[in-house]
Amino acid sequence: MSDDQERDQSAERFLQLVQERRRGRLKVYLGLAAGVGKTYRLLQEAHELRAHGVDVVLGYIETHGRPGTVAELRDLPTVPRKHIFYKGRMLEEMDVQGILQRRPSVVVVDELAHTNVPGSGNEKRWQDVEQLVRAGISVLTAVNIQHLESLHDQVLRITGTDVTERVPDQVLKQADEVVNVDLTVGELRGRLEEGKIYDAAKVPTALQNFFQAENLLQLRQLAVRETANLISRQIETDGGGAAPVAPERRNQDRLLACINANAPAAREIIRKTSRLADRLSAAGWYVLYVQTPRESVDRINLATQRHLLNNLQLTTELGGQILRVKADDAVPEILRIAQEKNVTLLICGVTGEKSWWERLLRRGVTRRLIRAVARSPLDVDVFLVSY
C-alpha cells in the first residue's frame, strides 16, 4: 500500500470517528410479541434517566390503554404530536421537526415499525429515528421480532401472518444497544387471557391464531437468537455500536445471491443471503440479477418490473450490493462475476413442489449452474434455498 493510500484510509477513519461523535445513540428494546412489556421498559428507563438529570422527552408512546403503562407517563415531558388531515380524517404522527427544534438529549419513540401517514416527512418511523440520531439526539425505541425484514419469510411460515410493516436489519445492526424483553410463553398467554394486552373480545381469536403456544415459542427463540447475534457483532467491533467490523477481523467469505424476476423467490433468497452473511461475518455479499432475453423489459409486465426494483432496493436496505447485467445465458455470467468478486458461496433458489432430489434434477438454470461450478476451477460452494 502506498503512502497516499495509507493517508487516505487514516483520514477516512478519523472522519468516521468525528461523525460517530456527532451522532446520537440508539437503544432498541426487542420483544417476541405484543404485551411483553417493551413500552413499559421504555418509560421506566426514561424515568431513570430523568432522575439522573438527563433531558428526556416522549416523542411517541402507544399505551394501548394498558393501566400500568399509562401510569408510567407521569411527569415525563412530551413533544405534542403533529396532526395530518388524510382521507377525511385527522390523524396523529410524531412531530420530528418539533423534536429537532426542542433538541432533547434523549427522546422515547415507540412502535419503530410504524408506517407514517402519507404527507409525513418520512415514509417510515424507523427513518424518523435515523433522522433524529443523525442530528445528535439519542433515541430509545421498541419493536417486535416479527417486524425484522430478513425474518419475514420465517415469521410467515411460523404464524401464517404476512407482516407488512418491516424494519431493515441495518437499523438494529447500527444500534448501540439491543435489549431482549423476554417473557415465557405461559406468562405471555396468561397476560393475554387476563385482558392485559387486548380487549376481552379479541382474546379468543388471538389465542387461536398468532398467540398459539407453538408460535410464541418459535418467536421467542428468534428474538433470543437475534439479540445474541447482534451482541456478538458489537463485541467483534472496536468499541461496539455502529462501527463496522474491521476488515482484518472479518471472515473472508463473499456471498453471491442469484435472482430472477420471480419476486417471491427473489425476496426469500435475498433475506436468506443477508442472514447467512451475518452468521459468517462475511467480507461482503452481492445480489446478482442477470437479465436474459426472456426477461427483457418488453417481455415482462410493469408489475413484475416494479417488484424486481423493490427487491433490489431490499438488497440495499439489508446491507448487500446490487449487480445487474444483461446476457443471453445466465450461467456463464454468474461464473464470471463469481470469479471477479472472489465469491466463496453461491446462493440459488429451487422450487418447493417436489422432493429435493427431483427439484435438483429438473432442467433449469440452477441445475446447469451446479454442473458448471463442479467443472470449473472456482473454489465455490452452492447453497440452495427452497421456495
C-alpha positions as a Markdown table, in Angstrom:
| # | Residue | x | y | z |
|---|---|---|---|---|
| 1 | Met | 0.0 | 0.0 | 0.0 |
| 2 | Ser | 1.3 | 3.4 | -1.0 |
| 3 | Asp | 1.8 | 6.3 | 1.5 |
| 4 | Asp | -1.1 | 8.2 | -0.3 |
| 5 | Gln | -3.4 | 5.3 | 0.2 |
| 6 | Glu | -2.5 | 5.0 | 3.9 |
| 7 | Arg | -3.1 | 8.7 | 4.4 |
| 8 | Asp | -6.5 | 8.4 | 2.7 |
| 9 | Gln | -7.5 | 5.5 | 4.9 |
| 10 | Ser | -6.3 | 7.3 | 8.0 |
| 11 | Ala | -8.4 | 10.4 | 7.1 |
| 12 | Glu | -11.5 | 8.2 | 6.4 |
| 13 | Arg | -11.1 | 6.5 | 9.8 |
| 14 | Phe | -10.8 | 9.9 | 11.6 |
| 15 | Leu | -13.8 | 11.3 | 9.7 |
| 16 | Gln | -15.8 | 8.2 | 10.8 |
| 17 | Leu | -14.9 | 8.9 | 14.4 |
| 18 | Val | -15.9 | 12.5 | 14.1 |
| 19 | Gln | -19.2 | 11.6 | 12.6 |
| 20 | Glu | -19.9 | 9.0 | 15.2 |
| 21 | Arg | -19.3 | 11.6 | 18.0 |
| 22 | Arg | -21.9 | 13.8 | 16.3 |
| 23 | Arg | -24.5 | 11.1 | 16.2 |
| 24 | Gly | -26.9 | 10.3 | 18.9 |
| 25 | Arg | -27.1 | 6.8 | 20.5 |
| 26 | Leu | -29.7 | 4.3 | 19.6 |
| 27 | Lys | -31.1 | 1.7 | 22.1 |
| 28 | Val | -33.7 | -0.8 | 20.9 |
| 29 | Tyr | -36.0 | -3.0 | 23.1 |
| 30 | Leu | -36.8 | -6.1 | 21.1 |
| 31 | Gly | -39.7 | -8.4 | 22.0 |
| 32 | Leu | -41.2 | -11.6 | 20.8 |
| 33 | Ala | -44.8 | -10.2 | 20.5 |
| 34 | Ala | -47.1 | -7.5 | 21.8 |
| 35 | Gly | -47.6 | -7.4 | 25.5 |
| 36 | Val | -44.2 | -8.5 | 26.8 |
| 37 | Gly | -43.6 | -5.0 | 28.3 |
| 38 | Lys | -41.4 | -3.1 | 25.8 |
| 39 | Thr | -43.2 | 0.2 | 26.2 |
| 40 | Tyr | -43.3 | -0.1 | 30.0 |
| 41 | Arg | -39.5 | -0.7 | 29.9 |
| 42 | Leu | -39.0 | 2.4 | 27.7 |
| 43 | Leu | -40.9 | 4.6 | 30.2 |
| 44 | Gln | -39.1 | 3.1 | 33.2 |
| 45 | Glu | -35.7 | 3.9 | 31.6 |
| 46 | Ala | -37.0 | 7.4 | 30.8 |
| 47 | His | -37.7 | 8.0 | 34.5 |
| 48 | Glu | -34.3 | 6.6 | 35.5 |
| 49 | Leu | -32.5 | 8.9 | 33.0 |
| 50 | Arg | -34.6 | 11.9 | 34.2 |
| 51 | Ala | -33.7 | 11.1 | 37.8 |
| 52 | His | -30.0 | 11.5 | 36.8 |
| 53 | Gly | -30.6 | 14.9 | 35.3 |
| 54 | Val | -30.8 | 13.8 | 31.6 |
| 55 | Asp | -33.1 | 15.9 | 29.4 |
| 56 | Val | -35.6 | 13.2 | 28.2 |
| 57 | Val | -38.9 | 13.7 | 26.3 |
| 58 | Leu | -41.5 | 11.4 | 24.9 |
| 59 | Gly | -41.7 | 11.7 | 21.1 |
| 60 | Tyr | -44.3 | 9.0 | 20.6 |
| 61 | Ile | -45.8 | 6.4 | 23.0 |
| 62 | Glu | -48.6 | 3.9 | 22.3 |
| 63 | Thr | -50.0 | 2.8 | 25.6 |
| 64 | His | -52.9 | 0.7 | 24.1 |
| 65 | Gly | -54.9 | 1.8 | 27.2 |
| 66 | Arg | -52.9 | -0.5 | 29.5 |
| 67 | Pro | -53.2 | 0.9 | 33.0 |
| 68 | Gly | -49.7 | 0.1 | 34.1 |
| 69 | Thr | -48.2 | 1.7 | 31.0 |
| 70 | Val | -50.5 | 4.8 | 31.3 |
| 71 | Ala | -49.3 | 5.2 | 34.9 |
| 72 | Glu | -45.7 | 5.4 | 33.8 |
| 73 | Leu | -46.4 | 8.5 | 31.7 |
| 74 | Arg | -46.5 | 10.6 | 34.9 |
| 75 | Asp | -44.1 | 13.6 | 35.0 |
| 76 | Leu | -42.5 | 12.8 | 31.6 |
| 77 | Pro | -42.4 | 15.8 | 29.2 |
| 78 | Thr | -44.0 | 15.2 | 25.8 |
| 79 | Val | -43.5 | 16.8 | 22.4 |
| 80 | Pro | -47.0 | 17.3 | 21.1 |
| 81 | Arg | -48.0 | 15.1 | 18.2 |
| 82 | Lys | -48.4 | 16.5 | 14.7 |
| 83 | His | -51.9 | 16.4 | 13.1 |
| 84 | Ile | -52.2 | 15.4 | 9.5 |
| 85 | Phe | -55.5 | 15.5 | 7.6 |
| 86 | Tyr | -55.8 | 12.4 | 5.4 |
| 87 | Lys | -58.8 | 11.0 | 3.5 |
| 88 | Gly | -61.3 | 12.9 | 5.5 |
| 89 | Arg | -59.7 | 12.1 | 8.9 |
| 90 | Met | -57.4 | 14.0 | 11.3 |
| 91 | Leu | -54.6 | 11.7 | 12.2 |
| 92 | Glu | -51.7 | 12.0 | 14.6 |
| 93 | Glu | -48.0 | 11.4 | 14.0 |
| 94 | Met | -44.8 | 12.1 | 15.8 |
| 95 | Asp | -43.6 | 15.6 | 15.3 |
| 96 | Val | -40.0 | 15.1 | 14.1 |
| 97 | Gln | -39.4 | 18.8 | 13.4 |
| 98 | Gly | -40.7 | 19.7 | 16.9 |
| 99 | Ile | -38.3 | 17.3 | 18.5 |
| 100 | Leu | -35.4 | 18.6 | 16.4 |
| 101 | Gln | -36.3 | 22.2 | 17.5 |
| 102 | Arg | -36.6 | 21.1 | 21.1 |
| 103 | Arg | -33.3 | 19.2 | 20.9 |
| 104 | Pro | -33.5 | 17.0 | 24.0 |
| 105 | Ser | -30.6 | 14.7 | 24.9 |
| 106 | Val | -32.9 | 11.6 | 24.6 |
| 107 | Val | -36.3 | 11.0 | 23.0 |
| 108 | Val | -38.5 | 8.0 | 23.5 |
| 109 | Val | -40.1 | 6.7 | 20.3 |
| 110 | Asp | -42.4 | 3.7 | 20.4 |
| 111 | Glu | -43.6 | 1.4 | 17.5 |
| 112 | Leu | -40.4 | 1.5 | 15.4 |
| 113 | Ala | -42.0 | -0.4 | 12.5 |
| 114 | His | -44.9 | 2.0 | 12.1 |
| 115 | Thr | -45.8 | 3.4 | 8.7 |
| 116 | Asn | -46.3 | 7.1 | 8.7 |
| 117 | Val | -49.4 | 8.8 | 7.2 |
| 118 | Pro | -48.8 | 10.0 | 3.6 |
| 119 | Gly | -47.6 | 13.6 | 3.7 |
| 120 | Ser | -45.2 | 13.0 | 6.6 |
| 121 | Gly | -41.6 | 13.9 | 6.3 |
| 122 | Asn | -40.5 | 10.2 | 6.1 |
| 123 | Glu | -42.5 | 7.2 | 5.0 |
| 124 | Lys | -41.5 | 5.0 | 8.0 |
| 125 | Arg | -40.9 | 5.7 | 11.7 |
| 126 | Trp | -37.5 | 4.0 | 11.6 |
| 127 | Gln | -36.5 | 6.7 | 9.1 |
| 128 | Asp | -37.7 | 9.3 | 11.6 |
| 129 | Val | -35.4 | 7.6 | 14.2 |
| 130 | Glu | -32.4 | 7.6 | 11.9 |
| 131 | Gln | -33.0 | 11.3 | 11.2 |
| 132 | Leu | -33.0 | 12.1 | 15.0 |
| 133 | Val | -29.9 | 10.0 | 15.6 |
| 134 | Arg | -28.0 | 11.8 | 12.8 |
| 135 | Ala | -29.0 | 15.1 | 14.3 |
| 136 | Gly | -27.3 | 14.1 | 17.6 |
| 137 | Ile | -30.4 | 13.1 | 19.6 |
| 138 | Ser | -30.3 | 9.8 | 21.3 |
| 139 | Val | -33.3 | 7.5 | 20.9 |
| 140 | Leu | -34.9 | 4.8 | 23.0 |
| 141 | Thr | -37.3 | 2.7 | 20.8 |
| 142 | Ala | -39.0 | -0.7 | 20.7 |
| 143 | Val | -40.0 | -3.3 | 18.1 |
| 144 | Asn | -41.2 | -6.9 | 17.9 |
| 145 | Ile | -39.1 | -9.6 | 16.2 |
| 146 | Gln | -41.7 | -10.3 | 13.5 |
| 147 | His | -41.1 | -6.9 | 12.0 |
| 148 | Leu | -37.4 | -7.6 | 11.2 |
| 149 | Glu | -37.1 | -7.6 | 7.4 |
| 150 | Ser | -34.8 | -10.7 | 7.0 |
| 151 | Leu | -37.1 | -12.8 | 9.2 |
| 152 | His | -40.3 | -12.1 | 7.2 |
| 153 | Asp | -40.4 | -15.5 | 5.5 |
| 154 | Gln | -39.7 | -17.4 | 8.7 |
| 155 | Val | -42.4 | -15.4 | 10.6 |
| 156 | Leu | -44.9 | -16.1 | 7.7 |
| 157 | Arg | -44.2 | -19.9 | 8.0 |
| 158 | Ile | -44.5 | -19.8 | 11.8 |
| 159 | Thr | -47.6 | -17.7 | 12.2 |
| 160 | Gly | -49.3 | -17.6 | 8.8 |
| 161 | Thr | -49.2 | -13.8 | 9.1 |
| 162 | Asp | -47.8 | -11.6 | 6.3 |
| 163 | Val | -46.3 | -8.8 | 8.3 |
| 164 | Thr | -46.4 | -5.7 | 6.1 |
| 165 | Glu | -44.6 | -3.2 | 8.4 |
| 166 | Arg | -41.0 | -4.2 | 8.5 |
| 167 | Val | -37.7 | -2.7 | 9.7 |
| 168 | Pro | -34.4 | -3.2 | 7.8 |
| 169 | Asp | -31.9 | -5.3 | 9.6 |
| 170 | Gln | -29.4 | -2.4 | 9.3 |
| 171 | Val | -31.3 | -0.3 | 11.8 |
| 172 | Leu | -30.8 | -2.9 | 14.6 |
| 173 | Lys | -27.2 | -3.5 | 13.4 |
| 174 | Gln | -26.4 | 0.2 | 13.9 |
| 175 | Ala | -28.0 | 0.3 | 17.3 |
| 176 | Asp | -25.6 | 0.9 | 20.2 |
| 177 | Glu | -27.6 | -1.5 | 22.5 |
| 178 | Val | -30.3 | -4.1 | 21.9 |
| 179 | Val | -32.2 | -5.5 | 24.9 |
| 180 | Asn | -34.4 | -8.6 | 24.6 |
| 181 | Val | -37.6 | -8.0 | 26.6 |
| 182 | Asp | -38.5 | -11.7 | 27.4 |
| 183 | Leu | -41.4 | -13.5 | 28.9 |
| 184 | Thr | -42.2 | -17.2 | 29.0 |
| 185 | Val | -44.9 | -18.4 | 26.6 |
| 186 | Gly | -47.1 | -19.2 | 29.6 |
| 187 | Glu | -46.6 | -15.8 | 31.2 |
| 188 | Leu | -47.5 | -14.0 | 27.9 |
| 189 | Arg | -50.6 | -16.1 | 27.2 |
| 190 | Gly | -51.6 | -15.6 | 30.8 |
| 191 | Arg | -51.4 | -11.8 | 30.4 |
| 192 | Leu | -53.5 | -12.1 | 27.2 |
| 193 | Glu | -56.1 | -14.2 | 29.0 |
| 194 | Glu | -56.3 | -11.6 | 31.8 |
| 195 | Gly | -57.1 | -8.8 | 29.3 |
| 196 | Lys | -53.8 | -7.0 | 29.9 |
| 197 | Ile | -52.9 | -7.0 | 26.2 |
| 198 | Tyr | -56.1 | -6.8 | 24.1 |
| 199 | Asp | -59.8 | -6.1 | 24.8 |
| 200 | Ala | -61.6 | -9.2 | 26.1 |
| 201 | Ala | -63.5 | -9.6 | 22.8 |
| 202 | Lys | -60.2 | -10.1 | 20.9 |
| 203 | Val | -58.6 | -12.6 | 23.3 |
| 204 | Pro | -60.1 | -15.9 | 22.0 |
| 205 | Thr | -59.2 | -15.1 | 18.4 |
| 206 | Ala | -55.6 | -14.1 | 19.4 |
| 207 | Leu | -55.1 | -17.3 | 21.4 |
| 208 | Gln | -56.2 | -19.4 | 18.5 |
| 209 | Asn | -54.1 | -17.6 | 15.9 |
| 210 | Phe | -50.9 | -15.5 | 16.4 |
| 211 | Phe | -50.7 | -16.3 | 20.2 |
| 212 | Gln | -50.7 | -20.1 | 19.8 |
| 213 | Ala | -48.2 | -21.5 | 22.2 |
| 214 | Glu | -46.0 | -23.1 | 19.5 |
| 215 | Asn | -46.0 | -19.8 | 17.5 |
| 216 | Leu | -44.8 | -17.9 | 20.6 |
| 217 | Leu | -42.2 | -20.4 | 21.4 |
| 218 | Gln | -40.6 | -20.1 | 18.0 |
| 219 | Leu | -40.9 | -16.3 | 18.0 |
| 220 | Arg | -39.2 | -16.3 | 21.4 |
| 221 | Gln | -36.4 | -18.4 | 20.1 |
| 222 | Leu | -36.0 | -16.0 | 17.1 |
| 223 | Ala | -35.8 | -13.0 | 19.5 |
| 224 | Val | -33.2 | -14.5 | 21.8 |
| 225 | Arg | -31.1 | -15.7 | 18.8 |
| 226 | Glu | -31.3 | -12.3 | 17.1 |
| 227 | Thr | -30.3 | -10.4 | 20.2 |
| 228 | Ala | -27.4 | -12.8 | 20.8 |
| 229 | Asn | -26.2 | -12.3 | 17.2 |
| 230 | Leu | -26.4 | -8.5 | 17.5 |
| 231 | Ile | -24.5 | -8.5 | 20.8 |
| 232 | Ser | -21.8 | -10.8 | 19.2 |
| 233 | Arg | -21.4 | -8.3 | 16.3 |
| 234 | Gln | -20.9 | -5.5 | 18.8 |
| 235 | Ile | -18.3 | -7.5 | 20.7 |
| 236 | Glu | -16.4 | -8.0 | 17.5 |
| 237 | Thr | -16.2 | -4.3 | 16.8 |
| 238 | Asp | -13.7 | -1.9 | 18.3 |
| 239 | Gly | -15.9 | -0.2 | 20.8 |
| 240 | Gly | -19.2 | -1.7 | 19.8 |
| 241 | Gly | -22.1 | 0.4 | 18.4 |
| 242 | Ala | -22.4 | 1.3 | 14.8 |
| 243 | Ala | -18.8 | 0.9 | 13.9 |
| 244 | Pro | -18.3 | -1.8 | 11.2 |
| 245 | Val | -16.2 | -4.9 | 11.8 |
| 246 | Ala | -12.6 | -4.1 | 10.9 |
| 247 | Pro | -11.7 | -5.7 | 7.6 |
| 248 | Glu | -8.8 | -7.7 | 9.1 |
| 249 | Arg | -11.3 | -9.3 | 11.6 |
| 250 | Arg | -13.9 | -10.3 | 9.0 |
| 251 | Asn | -14.3 | -13.8 | 7.6 |
| 252 | Gln | -13.1 | -13.8 | 4.0 |
| 253 | Asp | -16.3 | -15.4 | 2.7 |
| 254 | Arg | -18.1 | -13.5 | -0.1 |
| 255 | Leu | -21.6 | -14.4 | -0.9 |
| 256 | Leu | -23.4 | -14.1 | -4.3 |
| 257 | Ala | -27.2 | -14.5 | -4.4 |
| 258 | Cys | -28.6 | -15.2 | -7.9 |
| 259 | Ile | -32.1 | -13.9 | -8.6 |
| 260 | Asn | -34.5 | -13.5 | -11.5 |
| 261 | Ala | -37.9 | -11.7 | -11.9 |
| 262 | Asn | -39.7 | -14.3 | -9.8 |
| 263 | Ala | -40.5 | -11.8 | -7.0 |
| 264 | Pro | -41.4 | -14.1 | -4.0 |
| 265 | Ala | -38.4 | -16.4 | -4.7 |
| 266 | Ala | -36.1 | -13.4 | -5.1 |
| 267 | Arg | -37.2 | -11.9 | -1.7 |
| 268 | Glu | -36.6 | -15.1 | 0.1 |
| 269 | Ile | -33.2 | -15.6 | -1.5 |
| 270 | Ile | -32.2 | -12.1 | -0.6 |
| 271 | Arg | -33.3 | -12.4 | 3.0 |
| 272 | Lys | -31.6 | -15.8 | 3.4 |
| 273 | Thr | -28.4 | -14.4 | 2.0 |
| 274 | Ser | -28.4 | -11.5 | 4.4 |
| 275 | Arg | -28.7 | -13.8 | 7.4 |
| 276 | Leu | -26.0 | -16.1 | 6.1 |
| 277 | Ala | -23.7 | -13.2 | 5.6 |
| 278 | Asp | -24.3 | -12.1 | 9.2 |
| 279 | Arg | -23.7 | -15.6 | 10.6 |
| 280 | Leu | -20.5 | -16.0 | 8.6 |
| 281 | Ser | -19.3 | -12.4 | 9.3 |
| 282 | Ala | -18.8 | -12.3 | 5.6 |
| 283 | Ala | -16.5 | -9.8 | 4.0 |
| 284 | Gly | -19.3 | -8.8 | 1.6 |
| 285 | Trp | -22.4 | -10.1 | -0.1 |
| 286 | Tyr | -24.0 | -9.4 | -3.5 |
| 287 | Val | -27.3 | -9.9 | -5.3 |
| 288 | Leu | -26.9 | -10.6 | -9.0 |
| 289 | Tyr | -29.7 | -10.1 | -11.5 |
| 290 | Val | -28.8 | -11.4 | -15.0 |
| 291 | Gln | -31.4 | -10.0 | -17.4 |
| 292 | Thr | -31.8 | -12.6 | -20.2 |
| 293 | Pro | -33.8 | -12.0 | -23.3 |
| 294 | Arg | -36.8 | -13.8 | -21.8 |
| 295 | Glu | -36.9 | -11.1 | -19.0 |
| 296 | Ser | -36.3 | -8.1 | -21.2 |
| 297 | Val | -38.5 | -5.1 | -20.4 |
| 298 | Asp | -40.7 | -5.7 | -23.4 |
| 299 | Arg | -41.5 | -9.2 | -22.2 |
| 300 | Ile | -42.3 | -8.8 | -18.5 |
| 301 | Asn | -45.2 | -6.6 | -17.3 |
| 302 | Leu | -44.9 | -3.4 | -15.3 |
| 303 | Ala | -45.9 | -5.1 | -12.0 |
| 304 | Thr | -43.1 | -7.6 | -12.4 |
| 305 | Gln | -40.6 | -4.8 | -13.2 |
| 306 | Arg | -41.8 | -2.9 | -10.1 |
| 307 | His | -41.4 | -6.0 | -7.9 |
| 308 | Leu | -37.9 | -6.5 | -9.3 |
| 309 | Leu | -36.9 | -2.9 | -8.4 |
| 310 | Asn | -38.3 | -3.4 | -4.9 |
| 311 | Asn | -36.2 | -6.5 | -4.4 |
| 312 | Leu | -33.1 | -4.7 | -5.5 |
| 313 | Gln | -33.9 | -1.9 | -3.0 |
| 314 | Leu | -34.4 | -4.6 | -0.3 |
| 315 | Thr | -30.8 | -5.7 | -1.0 |
| 316 | Thr | -29.6 | -2.2 | -0.3 |
| 317 | Glu | -31.7 | -2.0 | 2.9 |
| 318 | Leu | -30.2 | -5.3 | 4.2 |
| 319 | Gly | -26.7 | -4.2 | 3.5 |
| 320 | Gly | -25.9 | -6.0 | 0.3 |
| 321 | Gln | -24.6 | -4.7 | -3.0 |
| 322 | Ile | -26.6 | -4.9 | -6.3 |
| 323 | Leu | -25.1 | -6.3 | -9.5 |
| 324 | Arg | -27.2 | -6.0 | -12.8 |
| 325 | Val | -26.0 | -7.3 | -16.1 |
| 326 | Lys | -27.5 | -8.4 | -19.4 |
| 327 | Ala | -26.6 | -11.7 | -21.0 |
| 328 | Asp | -28.1 | -14.4 | -23.3 |
| 329 | Asp | -27.2 | -17.1 | -20.8 |
| 330 | Ala | -27.1 | -16.5 | -17.1 |
| 331 | Val | -24.8 | -19.4 | -16.1 |
| 332 | Pro | -21.5 | -18.2 | -17.7 |
| 333 | Glu | -22.2 | -14.7 | -16.5 |
| 334 | Ile | -22.7 | -15.9 | -12.9 |
| 335 | Leu | -19.4 | -17.8 | -13.0 |
| 336 | Arg | -17.6 | -14.8 | -14.5 |
| 337 | Ile | -18.9 | -12.5 | -11.7 |
| 338 | Ala | -18.2 | -15.1 | -9.0 |
| 339 | Gln | -14.6 | -15.2 | -10.2 |
| 340 | Glu | -14.4 | -11.4 | -10.5 |
| 341 | Lys | -15.7 | -10.8 | -7.0 |
| 342 | Asn | -13.8 | -13.7 | -5.3 |
| 343 | Val | -17.1 | -15.3 | -4.3 |
| 344 | Thr | -16.9 | -18.3 | -2.0 |
| 345 | Leu | -20.7 | -19.2 | -1.7 |
| 346 | Leu | -23.4 | -19.0 | -4.4 |
| 347 | Ile | -27.0 | -18.9 | -3.2 |
| 348 | Cys | -29.7 | -20.0 | -5.7 |
| 349 | Gly | -33.3 | -21.0 | -5.5 |
| 350 | Val | -35.2 | -24.2 | -6.2 |
| 351 | Thr | -38.9 | -24.6 | -6.3 |
| 352 | Gly | -40.6 | -26.5 | -3.5 |
| 353 | Glu | -43.3 | -28.6 | -5.1 |
| 354 | Lys | -41.3 | -31.8 | -5.3 |
| 355 | Ser | -38.6 | -33.7 | -3.4 |
| 356 | Trp | -35.2 | -32.0 | -3.1 |
| 357 | Trp | -33.6 | -34.6 | -5.4 |
| 358 | Glu | -36.4 | -34.2 | -8.0 |
| 359 | Arg | -36.0 | -30.4 | -7.9 |
| 360 | Leu | -32.3 | -30.7 | -8.4 |
| 361 | Leu | -32.7 | -33.0 | -11.4 |
| 362 | Arg | -35.1 | -30.7 | -13.2 |
| 363 | Arg | -33.7 | -28.8 | -16.2 |
| 364 | Gly | -33.1 | -25.2 | -15.4 |
| 365 | Val | -30.6 | -22.5 | -14.5 |
| 366 | Thr | -29.8 | -23.9 | -11.0 |
| 367 | Arg | -29.1 | -27.4 | -12.2 |
| 368 | Arg | -26.9 | -26.1 | -15.1 |
| 369 | Leu | -25.1 | -23.8 | -12.6 |
| 370 | Ile | -24.3 | -26.6 | -10.2 |
| 371 | Arg | -22.8 | -28.7 | -13.0 |
| 372 | Ala | -20.9 | -25.7 | -14.3 |
| 373 | Val | -19.4 | -25.0 | -10.9 |
| 374 | Ala | -18.4 | -28.6 | -10.4 |
| 375 | Arg | -16.5 | -28.5 | -13.7 |
| 376 | Ser | -14.9 | -25.0 | -13.2 |
| 377 | Pro | -11.7 | -24.2 | -11.3 |
| 378 | Leu | -13.6 | -22.0 | -8.9 |
| 379 | Asp | -13.4 | -22.7 | -5.2 |
| 380 | Val | -17.0 | -22.0 | -4.5 |
| 381 | Asp | -19.9 | -23.8 | -2.8 |
| 382 | Val | -23.5 | -23.7 | -3.7 |
| 383 | Phe | -26.3 | -23.1 | -1.2 |
| 384 | Leu | -29.9 | -23.9 | -2.3 |
| 385 | Val | -32.9 | -22.0 | -1.0 |
| 386 | Ser | -36.2 | -23.8 | -1.3 |
| 387 | Tyr | -39.2 | -21.5 | -2.1 |
